Amino acid sequence: MRAVTLVEGGVALENATALSQGKLASSVTEHARALSQKIAGRRGVDMETTVVVFAGATGSGKSSLFNAVIGRNLARVAVTRPTTSEPLAVYGNDCLALLDWLGVRTRHQASDVPWLASSDLVLVDLPDIDSTEVQNRVVAERLISQADVVVWVVDPQKYADGVLHLEFLSGLREQSGGMTVVLNQVDLLRVDDALRVEQHLHQLLDGRGFRGEVRVTSAMEGRGVAELRDEIVAVAATKRAAAQRLAADLRSQATLFTKAVEDEGGALVAPASLPQFDGVSGSLSHALGADTVARAAGQAYVHRGVKSVGWVWTRWIRSRRPDPLKRLHLQGSGETQYAAASSLVLSDTQQATTRVAVRRYARAGTTDLPTTWRNQVVAGAESGAVKAVHAMDGFLVKSQDDYVRRPLWWRVAAGLQVLLAAAAAVGLVWLAAYWVAGLVKIVLPEPPYWGPIAVPTTLLAGGLLFGWLLGVLGRLLLRSGGRRTRRRVQADLNAQVAAAMGTAVVRPLQEALDEYGRFVADVETLAKVRVR
């Protein structure tokens, strides 16, 4: 596994913070933002100097140990009450910009301490972490977060204190590699008691995943002080402590992000592909009335076709019936793209059906997202679907020529019907003339015959019979064409609904999943930050 550099980790942190803003617990994103500021601030001042802070509870002998390590009585010391009200920094080489960034005003350059004078080291004695003064605790916590190395000083009486283990060490597991826990004041214990306390302290720290050193000291007797000093000098000599602490902070932030996701029922895994949308778009198409329009289009095909190819003598009855498409206000002309709004007004039930269908689809595709993040994505999909639904009325009010196409055979059949009707009319008039002539005693020439039947009779009977037969055949063809029209319009509207919902629902959902995938990748990057 390739180690991720500090620079790459900083970029991943900024990206993950921006992506999760408002979608994860605010405390987590605020912590991430503060960490970004810390990284930028520290890299902007000094990355080679090592900042070591001495932290401890009241009465732990922290300041005494601080003085013993330096070899000078610089920190105020008291036996029964806290005396460290503000931090004291003792440093070697000039590092004023770093001290300004730390916010430590009380400073002492240790030019008279040989091992410290020319070193890239800053040692800070902190206020007590259990101070009754809130401001003291705030300062101590801030500097612990800014330090590169933390020396936790505990005493035999309060080494298992909950303030140390629960409030501080429990949240600094990743950073524990840059920490040392010092069991101080062992001169107050018998040898066997000191050994027992040390073993118990090891057990407590191991149980919390602490990876730092554990040392035993006595500031009064000088026991273990030189070894602690040597350890601090060795760490500073690497000039990597600052970078290692920042890398540990980034890994710790990855843990915070992961826990925040899991606390809301999510999983820090790249989301799977969205399920197929076909079934959802089909149900939405039905809910939006596409099948009603398709059925009306099929009926309109038959209705209009009968007016063209039906039997001339009875098709006027069909013309008196309303056009099925016009009943839906879907009328129009080939010259206009859209007619007025359709009569298929979306009911509350239709809108609710749309919301439910889209909600189920969106939730099925976002199972790995944490609850708040997932709810925002699902709500966005629902909102997009409703907007798309209201815009879809334009699909339904297209001109009638887009729904019902007039095939060429209608014109041929209509022409034949006119010819047959004309033949029947000629035969009728011809026979009527013979009938009137008979009434007034006028003798007309004998009509011509086709075989045994007179031509006028042939024209009348043939025109009516063949016109009726052509009308029956036309109706059969129209019914078949109506079914084809219904299927075509249904498929066309389904495709348009699917395309519109794809733009309004599927695409934003996929973008949201891609966004979460980038967040997961950024968090995984944070977990891999290492300084070699």
GUNU-713817 format. One line per field, with one value per residue (C-alpha): x, y, z; residue in three letters; residue number from 1. Coordinates in pm, 1 decimal. Each point is the difference from the previous one (the first is absolute). Layout:
X (X;...)
Y (Y;...)
Z (Z;...)
residuo (ala;...)
num (NUM;...)
END
This chain:
X (0.0;149.6;38.5;-183.1;199.1;-100.5;-78.3;-228.7;-164.9;-67.4;-171.0;-207.2;-100.8;-123.3;-194.0;-158.0;-95.7;-166.7;-186.1;-130.5;-98.1;-359.2;-22.4;190.4;7.7;108.0;253.2;186.6;11.8;94.1;283.6;113.5;-8.9;201.8;252.3;37.1;71.5;248.0;187.8;14.8;112.6;269.5;141.5;7.0;223.8;237.5;-4.4;347.9;-21.3;-154.1;-259.2;-13.1;-268.0;-13.9;-360.9;-140.4;-255.1;30.4;265.0;158.9;336.7;-15.7;177.6;261.2;75.2;9.2;263.4;193.7;15.0;120.7;232.3;-123.9;-274.6;-212.4;-351.6;-184.4;-43.6;-241.7;-84.8;-367.8;-155.9;25.1;244.4;31.7;-261.2;154.9;242.6;374.8;219.2;372.7;173.2;337.0;43.4;-202.5;-359.3;-205.1;-241.7;-75.1;-54.8;-235.4;-193.7;-14.2;-127.1;251.9;92.9;222.2;328.3;355.8;286.4;222.2;337.9;139.6;-115.9;263.5;-206.1;-293.1;169.3;80.2;-284.4;-317.8;-210.4;-281.8;-102.6;-328.7;-133.2;-381.0;-274.1;-150.6;-241.8;-241.2;23.4;-307.7;59.6;-174.3;240.6;297.3;-156.9;-74.3;361.9;131.4;-225.3;93.5;373.0;-30.3;-162.9;275.2;295.3;218.2;85.4;-203.9;152.6;-289.8;103.3;-200.1;49.5;-53.5;-321.1;-184.8;162.3;-332.9;-193.3;-292.0;101.2;323.7;-136.2;-350.0;27.8;348.7;167.2;-316.4;-14.5;371.8;60.8;149.5;221.2;120.4;312.1;125.3;-84.1;169.4;-180.4;219.6;-82.1;154.6;59.9;84.1;224.0;-320.6;-55.1;172.6;175.5;-263.2;-284.4;168.1;29.9;-365.0;-118.0;218.8;-145.1;-354.9;71.9;130.7;-322.2;-217.5;189.0;19.4;-374.6;-44.9;241.6;269.5;323.1;234.0;275.1;-66.4;271.3;48.3;158.0;60.7;62.4;114.2;260.3;81.6;-97.4;-78.9;42.1;309.8;-162.1;-308.0;223.9;190.1;-322.7;-116.9;333.4;-5.2;-350.1;94.1;309.1;-211.8;-172.5;-303.8;-204.1;-218.3;-76.4;-65.1;-244.3;-188.4;-9.0;-139.5;-259.3;-109.4;-31.3;-197.9;-232.0;-55.5;-110.7;-236.8;-151.3;-41.7;-164.7;-232.9;-110.1;-51.4;-185.5;-261.5;-35.9;226.0;303.4;327.8;1.6;-25.7;-371.8;-123.6;-161.9;-358.7;-265.5;-182.0;-254.8;-221.7;-257.6;-23.6;-36.7;-270.8;-204.7;55.6;-111.1;-321.1;-52.4;45.1;-272.9;215.1;-211.6;-313.0;150.0;117.9;-345.2;-158.8;249.1;-96.3;-369.6;61.9;172.1;-313.5;-228.5;180.4;57.0;-372.5;-69.4;232.5;-54.8;-337.9;-321.8;-94.7;-368.7;57.2;332.8;-161.7;-125.1;364.3;79.2;-251.9;190.5;280.3;357.1;157.7;312.7;-198.4;-180.3;345.2;76.9;277.8;-115.5;234.3;122.1;313.7;92.8;18.3;221.7;-220.8;-361.4;-145.1;64.2;-157.4;-296.8;214.5;50.0;228.9;-191.8;144.8;-10.9;206.7;257.3;12.5;42.6;289.3;163.3;-35.3;139.5;298.5;59.7;14.4;234.6;227.5;15.2;76.1;297.8;140.6;6.2;365.9;-41.1;-38.5;-353.0;25.6;194.4;-239.3;-309.3;132.0;71.0;-343.2;-177.0;185.1;-109.4;-363.1;13.0;152.9;-265.8;-286.2;146.2;42.5;-357.6;-138.7;214.2;-123.3;-336.6;181.8;55.8;-371.5;-123.0;195.3;-192.2;-241.1;210.2;269.4;-241.8;-218.1;171.3;-212.1;123.9;-17.4;-258.4;-253.6;10.7;-31.8;-291.5;-164.1;26.0;-155.1;-283.0;-69.5;-4.8;-230.2;-225.5;-10.3;-89.5;-277.3;-126.3;-3.2;-187.3;-248.4;-65.3;-29.0;-256.2;-182.7;-29.3;-164.3;-233.8;-106.7;-41.0;-232.9;-210.9;-46.5;-48.0;323.5;164.2;378.6;242.6;79.1;304.2;310.2;66.7;302.7;-104.2;-347.8;15.6;-58.2;292.0;-176.8;-80.3;353.7;142.8;-225.5;30.5;368.9;88.1;-179.7;119.2;362.9;9.2;-131.8;245.3;285.9;-114.4;-0.9;348.7;117.0;-128.7;195.5;314.4;-67.0;-29.7;334.0;152.0;-156.7;172.6;329.7;-50.9;-75.1;315.7;210.3;-128.0;34.2;361.2;74.0;-144.7;171.2;330.8;-57.4;-95.3;308.1;221.9;-148.4;27.1;349.6;96.6;-194.7;56.1;251.9;275.2;-7.8;-11.0;303.0;180.3;-82.3;136.3;313.1;38.3;-24.9;247.5;246.5;-57.3;74.6;317.0;111.5;-55.8;191.5;279.7;6.8;38.0;313.5;193.9;347.7;327.3;310.2)
Y (0.0;332.7;247.0;327.9;319.1;277.3;230.4;-259.8;-57.9;371.7;14.2;-308.5;157.1;317.6;-199.0;-233.5;293.4;186.2;-310.8;-91.3;351.4;-7.1;-375.8;-130.0;110.5;363.9;-79.6;-228.9;246.5;286.6;-211.9;-72.0;367.5;88.4;-268.2;148.6;336.6;-158.3;-175.0;316.5;203.7;-241.9;-53.1;376.1;65.2;-285.9;-372.9;-88.1;123.0;-253.9;120.7;-210.0;77.7;-126.9;-71.8;-130.3;32.8;205.7;-135.6;-237.5;174.6;111.0;332.6;-160.9;-256.1;277.6;184.3;-321.9;-81.3;351.3;16.0;342.6;115.3;189.0;-131.8;91.6;-294.0;-66.1;-309.2;26.3;237.4;76.8;275.1;-19.4;248.4;66.7;-194.6;53.1;-68.0;-70.4;-16.9;-32.6;148.2;302.8;-106.4;307.9;-51.0;-350.1;130.0;265.9;-270.9;-202.0;307.1;-34.7;340.9;-104.0;-106.7;-71.8;-62.6;-258.9;137.0;-117.9;-362.8;-165.7;-291.5;229.5;324.2;-97.6;-247.5;28.6;-62.6;175.6;-136.6;127.0;-38.6;0.4;102.9;-296.0;-201.4;-29.2;364.1;155.1;298.7;-68.0;221.8;-202.6;-319.4;161.1;113.7;-342.4;-180.0;238.2;-41.8;-377.0;1.6;223.5;-182.6;-251.8;-204.5;-23.0;-107.3;-109.8;24.4;-209.1;-66.1;-323.6;132.4;114.7;-196.6;-165.9;326.1;22.4;346.6;-138.0;-319.1;91.8;363.1;2.6;-329.3;-168.7;253.0;-4.8;-364.2;75.3;270.3;-219.2;-95.0;352.9;-13.1;-115.1;-77.3;62.7;-150.6;266.1;21.6;-369.4;103.9;7.4;-372.8;-312.7;-192.7;-274.2;253.2;202.9;-311.9;-88.2;351.9;0.9;-333.0;121.3;319.3;-211.4;-204.6;311.5;148.8;-325.4;-36.8;333.5;-77.7;236.1;-46.1;250.0;-48.5;-46.9;120.4;14.2;310.5;187.4;369.7;20.8;-276.2;49.7;-356.6;-49.8;369.9;-40.7;-279.4;215.6;288.6;-226.7;-123.2;356.8;94.0;-308.7;77.0;362.0;-109.1;-171.6;332.7;-206.3;24.2;285.4;-179.5;-325.9;168.6;160.4;-333.9;-162.1;276.8;-73.3;-371.2;84.9;217.4;-295.5;-197.3;281.9;10.9;-376.7;-3.5;283.8;-196.9;-321.7;179.0;100.6;-347.7;52.5;-185.8;147.4;-187.3;116.4;-15.6;-256.3;93.5;115.9;-265.2;-4.0;280.9;-165.4;-136.4;329.9;206.8;-238.3;44.7;375.7;7.6;-175.8;234.9;303.4;-115.0;-107.4;-311.8;218.1;212.9;-308.0;-156.2;327.5;16.4;-349.4;87.0;328.6;-191.8;-208.5;302.0;210.3;-292.1;-82.2;359.1;-52.5;-360.2;-87.3;-49.3;340.1;-40.0;-67.6;151.9;333.6;-163.3;-56.2;366.1;104.1;-185.5;191.3;-78.9;-209.7;215.8;320.6;-117.4;7.3;344.8;-157.3;158.3;198.2;40.2;-87.3;369.2;27.3;-210.9;13.4;63.1;133.9;-182.4;-342.1;-97.6;-267.7;213.0;-176.4;-103.1;-17.8;-376.1;7.3;228.5;-219.5;-308.2;168.4;97.0;-349.0;-170.7;234.3;-18.1;-379.5;6.5;261.9;-177.1;-330.5;160.1;183.3;-269.7;61.1;371.0;128.0;100.4;379.2;-17.2;-261.1;199.1;307.4;-199.4;-168.8;332.2;151.8;-287.8;43.9;373.2;-51.9;-256.8;232.9;282.7;-236.8;-121.9;352.1;61.6;-318.4;147.6;125.6;-359.4;-66.9;306.2;-47.6;63.2;-264.7;-66.0;-136.0;-253.4;-97.9;-27.7;-1.9;-288.3;8.5;-278.8;227.7;228.3;-290.3;-149.0;342.2;48.5;-340.8;77.9;323.8;-182.1;-271.8;258.7;191.1;-317.9;-75.7;357.2;-16.5;-328.8;140.9;312.3;-209.6;-231.6;294.7;156.0;-317.9;-4.7;363.1;-51.0;-291.6;218.8;268.7;-252.3;88.7;-283.4;-6.0;-213.7;-340.7;27.1;-193.8;-332.1;-171.6;-355.5;-48.1;312.4;354.3;237.2;247.3;-284.3;-132.5;340.9;50.2;-348.1;-36.0;343.9;-67.6;-358.9;52.5;323.0;-187.7;-288.4;247.1;167.6;-334.7;-83.7;349.8;-42.0;-323.4;171.4;301.2;-214.3;-158.9;342.5;131.7;-271.2;80.0;371.3;-69.3;-207.0;257.7;292.6;-199.9;-85.3;359.3;144.7;-265.2;89.8;369.8;-60.6;-218.4;266.5;278.9;-201.5;-104.3;366.3;100.2;-307.9;-255.7;239.7;203.6;-324.2;-133.8;329.1;-25.5;-355.0;110.3;278.5;-247.2;-223.8;290.6;58.2;-366.2;17.8;315.5;-159.6;-308.8;232.0;163.8;-340.1;-66.8;317.5;-89.0;185.4;-205.3)
Z (0.0;-107.9;284.8;-53.2;50.4;236.1;-291.9;-160.4;335.9;41.7;-339.5;83.6;331.5;-166.5;-258.7;255.6;220.7;-286.1;-118.5;346.8;108.6;123.7;-58.5;301.4;362.7;16.9;273.1;-240.6;-289.5;234.2;139.0;-355.2;-91.6;311.3;-93.6;-347.7;156.4;240.8;-282.5;-207.1;299.7;112.3;-347.2;-43.1;300.3;83.8;-65.7;129.1;357.4;238.8;250.3;318.7;258.6;355.8;96.8;322.4;275.3;315.1;234.7;-250.6;27.3;-362.3;52.0;224.4;-268.5;-260.8;204.7;57.9;-371.1;-87.7;295.9;108.9;238.5;-252.6;56.8;319.9;232.2;285.6;199.7;79.7;-253.8;-374.1;-86.0;-379.9;-119.7;-340.0;-214.5;23.9;-302.4;17.7;-338.7;-165.7;-347.2;-101.5;-67.4;84.3;-292.4;127.0;354.8;-136.5;-182.3;322.6;181.8;284.4;137.4;290.8;-157.9;102.3;-241.8;168.9;-106.6;334.3;-53.0;-221.7;-131.5;-80.8;-105.5;-358.7;-53.4;-204.1;308.6;183.9;339.5;142.1;353.9;-28.4;241.8;187.8;-211.5;293.7;100.3;156.8;-227.2;-329.7;-192.9;127.6;-129.9;-337.2;-36.2;99.8;-248.4;-281.3;51.9;32.5;-344.4;-141.3;153.2;-178.4;309.6;319.5;330.4;223.4;362.2;246.8;369.6;196.2;156.1;-315.9;-283.1;-85.1;12.5;-244.7;-122.5;-140.5;-153.8;-106.4;-107.3;-146.3;-75.1;-133.0;-282.5;-80.3;-84.6;-342.2;148.5;287.9;-193.9;70.9;369.2;316.4;324.7;302.2;337.4;222.9;376.8;31.5;290.6;203.8;-56.2;113.9;-273.2;-25.6;5.0;-273.1;-214.2;55.5;-90.2;-311.2;-116.5;57.6;-194.4;-289.2;4.5;-8.0;-291.1;-197.2;37.6;-176.5;-281.2;127.9;-197.1;168.8;255.2;371.0;238.6;375.8;150.2;318.9;-41.9;362.2;-30.3;-369.5;-82.9;-371.6;-78.8;-214.2;-199.5;-63.5;-108.0;-237.9;-151.4;-63.9;-157.5;-222.2;-125.6;-72.0;-192.5;-264.0;-83.1;-96.7;318.8;-129.3;-324.7;183.0;236.6;-288.5;-181.2;313.9;25.0;-358.1;73.6;312.6;-209.2;-232.2;305.7;100.6;-349.1;-2.6;342.4;-97.8;-306.8;195.8;282.8;-257.1;-142.4;-299.9;-127.6;-117.1;-329.6;-356.5;-90.1;-248.4;-330.7;0.1;-68.2;-332.6;-34.4;-264.5;242.2;184.9;-316.9;-122.8;317.0;-13.9;-361.7;102.2;294.2;-223.4;-238.4;-293.9;-47.6;-7.8;-275.0;-191.4;20.1;-116.2;-288.1;-111.5;19.5;-182.9;-279.2;-49.6;42.3;-257.1;-232.1;-12.0;-99.7;-296.1;-108.0;151.8;-198.9;-131.4;89.3;372.0;92.5;72.7;317.2;105.9;-68.3;265.2;272.1;180.0;-91.8;281.0;1.0;-0.3;312.0;168.1;-145.0;-201.6;-325.1;-217.6;-349.0;-178.5;-0.2;380.0;217.9;306.9;74.3;323.4;326.0;11.1;211.0;166.8;309.7;245.2;305.8;349.1;-34.2;-319.7;158.0;310.7;-219.4;-177.7;329.1;144.5;-310.9;-21.4;376.0;-8.5;-296.3;155.2;335.8;-169.9;-172.9;304.4;267.6;87.7;67.2;359.4;95.9;-27.1;-326.0;-137.1;97.1;-179.0;-314.4;6.5;63.9;-295.3;-223.0;107.2;-63.0;-343.1;-85.6;95.2;-209.0;-292.9;38.1;-26.4;-306.4;-164.4;-93.2;-309.0;-105.9;17.5;-188.9;-320.2;-320.3;-116.0;-307.4;232.2;138.4;-298.9;-334.2;-317.0;-219.2;-378.1;-20.3;171.3;-305.8;-242.1;193.5;33.6;-376.9;-66.9;243.4;-187.0;-335.0;135.2;159.6;-325.7;-190.2;246.2;-27.5;-382.2;9.6;250.7;-207.0;-317.6;156.1;152.3;-342.9;-133.5;297.9;-45.3;-375.2;69.3;228.8;-264.5;-285.4;-177.3;-188.2;32.5;-194.8;145.9;232.8;-92.5;168.4;143.7;-43.8;140.7;221.5;-114.6;27.6;236.9;236.1;-28.4;78.4;302.1;146.8;-85.8;138.3;326.6;40.5;-88.6;200.4;304.9;-52.8;-40.3;322.6;185.1;-129.2;93.2;356.4;35.6;-123.9;222.5;311.4;-77.6;-62.3;320.2;199.9;-168.0;68.2;364.0;38.8;-183.8;205.2;321.4;-84.0;-99.5;320.7;212.7;-161.9;62.6;363.0;43.9;-159.8;210.7;320.2;-96.4;-13.8;311.8;218.8;-124.0;-102.7;326.4;198.6;-184.7;56.8;372.1;11.1;-185.0;255.1;286.1;-179.8;-12.6;371.1;72.2;-210.0;182.5;342.1;-110.7;-112.1;343.9;164.1;-208.3;81.4;123.0;52.3;-75.8)
residuo (met;arg;ala;val;thr;leu;val;glu;gly;gly;val;ala;leu;glu;asn;ala;thr;ala;leu;ser;gln;gly;lys;leu;ala;ser;ser;val;thr;glu;his;ala;arg;ala;leu;ser;gln;lys;ile;ala;gly;arg;arg;gly;val;asp;met;glu;thr;thr;val;val;val;phe;ala;gly;ala;thr;gly;ser;gly;lys;ser;ser;leu;phe;asn;ala;val;ile;gly;arg;asn;leu;ala;arg;val;ala;val;thr;arg;pro;thr;thr;ser;glu;pro;leu;ala;val;tyr;gly;asn;asp;cys;leu;ala;leu;leu;asp;trp;leu;gly;val;arg;thr;arg;his;gln;ala;ser;asp;val;pro;trp;leu;ala;ser;ser;asp;leu;val;leu;val;asp;leu;pro;asp;ile;asp;ser;thr;glu;val;gln;asn;arg;val;val;ala;glu;arg;leu;ile;ser;gln;ala;asp;val;val;val;trp;val;val;asp;pro;gln;lys;tyr;ala;asp;gly;val;leu;his;leu;glu;phe;leu;ser;gly;leu;arg;glu;gln;ser;gly;gly;met;thr;val;val;leu;asn;gln;val;asp;leu;leu;arg;val;asp;asp;ala;leu;arg;val;glu;gln;his;leu;his;gln;leu;leu;asp;gly;arg;gly;phe;arg;gly;glu;val;arg;val;thr;ser;ala;met;glu;gly;arg;gly;val;ala;glu;leu;arg;asp;glu;ile;val;ala;val;ala;ala;thr;lys;arg;ala;ala;ala;gln;arg;leu;ala;ala;asp;leu;arg;ser;gln;ala;thr;leu;phe;thr;lys;ala;val;glu;asp;glu;gly;gly;ala;leu;val;ala;pro;ala;ser;leu;pro;gln;phe;asp;gly;val;ser;gly;ser;leu;ser;his;ala;leu;gly;ala;asp;thr;val;ala;arg;ala;ala;gly;gln;ala;tyr;val;his;arg;gly;val;lys;ser;val;gly;trp;val;trp;thr;arg;trp;ile;arg;ser;arg;arg;pro;asp;pro;leu;lys;arg;leu;his;leu;gln;gly;ser;gly;glu;thr;gln;tyr;ala;ala;ala;ser;ser;leu;val;leu;ser;asp;thr;gln;gln;ala;thr;thr;arg;val;ala;val;arg;arg;tyr;ala;arg;ala;gly;thr;thr;asp;leu;pro;thr;thr;trp;arg;asn;gln;val;val;ala;gly;ala;glu;ser;gly;ala;val;lys;ala;val;his;ala;met;asp;gly;phe;leu;val;lys;ser;gln;asp;asp;tyr;val;arg;arg;pro;leu;trp;trp;arg;val;ala;ala;gly;leu;gln;val;leu;leu;ala;ala;ala;ala;ala;val;gly;leu;val;trp;leu;ala;ala;tyr;trp;val;ala;gly;leu;val;lys;ile;val;leu;pro;glu;pro;pro;tyr;trp;gly;pro;ile;ala;val;pro;thr;thr;leu;leu;ala;gly;gly;leu;leu;phe;gly;trp;leu;leu;gly;val;leu;gly;arg;leu;leu;leu;arg;ser;gly;gly;arg;arg;thr;arg;arg;arg;val;gln;ala;asp;leu;asn;ala;gln;val;ala;ala;ala;met;gly;thr;ala;val;val;arg;pro;leu;gln;glu;ala;leu;asp;glu;tyr;gly;arg;phe;val;ala;asp;val;glu;thr;leu;ala;lys;val;arg;val;arg)
num (1;2;3;4;5;6;7;8;9;10;11;12;13;14;15;16;17;18;19;20;21;22;23;24;25;26;27;28;29;30;31;32;33;34;35;36;37;38;39;40;41;42;43;44;45;46;47;48;49;50;51;52;53;54;55;56;57;58;59;60;61;62;63;64;65;66;67;68;69;70;71;72;73;74;75;76;77;78;79;80;81;82;83;84;85;86;87;88;89;90;91;92;93;94;95;96;97;98;99;100;101;102;103;104;105;106;107;108;109;110;111;112;113;114;115;116;117;118;119;120;121;122;123;124;125;126;127;128;129;130;131;132;133;134;135;136;137;138;139;140;141;142;143;144;145;146;147;148;149;150;151;152;153;154;155;156;157;158;159;160;161;162;163;164;165;166;167;168;169;170;171;172;173;174;175;176;177;178;179;180;181;182;183;184;185;186;187;188;189;190;191;192;193;194;195;196;197;198;199;200;201;202;203;204;205;206;207;208;209;210;211;212;213;214;215;216;217;218;219;220;221;222;223;224;225;226;227;228;229;230;231;232;233;234;235;236;237;238;239;240;241;242;243;244;245;246;247;248;249;250;251;252;253;254;255;256;257;258;259;260;261;262;263;264;265;266;267;268;269;270;271;272;273;274;275;276;277;278;279;280;281;282;283;284;285;286;287;288;289;290;291;292;293;294;295;296;297;298;299;300;301;302;303;304;305;306;307;308;309;310;311;312;313;314;315;316;317;318;319;320;321;322;323;324;325;326;327;328;329;330;331;332;333;334;335;336;337;338;339;340;341;342;343;344;345;346;347;348;349;350;351;352;353;354;355;356;357;358;359;360;361;362;363;364;365;366;367;368;369;370;371;372;373;374;375;376;377;378;379;380;381;382;383;384;385;386;387;388;389;390;391;392;393;394;395;396;397;398;399;400;401;402;403;404;405;406;407;408;409;410;411;412;413;414;415;416;417;418;419;420;421;422;423;424;425;426;427;428;429;430;431;432;433;434;435;436;437;438;439;440;441;442;443;444;445;446;447;448;449;450;451;452;453;454;455;456;457;458;459;460;461;462;463;464;465;466;467;468;469;470;471;472;473;474;475;476;477;478;479;480;481;482;483;484;485;486;487;488;489;490;491;492;493;494;495;496;497;498;499;500;501;502;503;504;505;506;507;508;509;510;511;512;513;514;515;516;517;518;519;520;521;522;523;524;525;526;527;528;529;530;531;532)
END
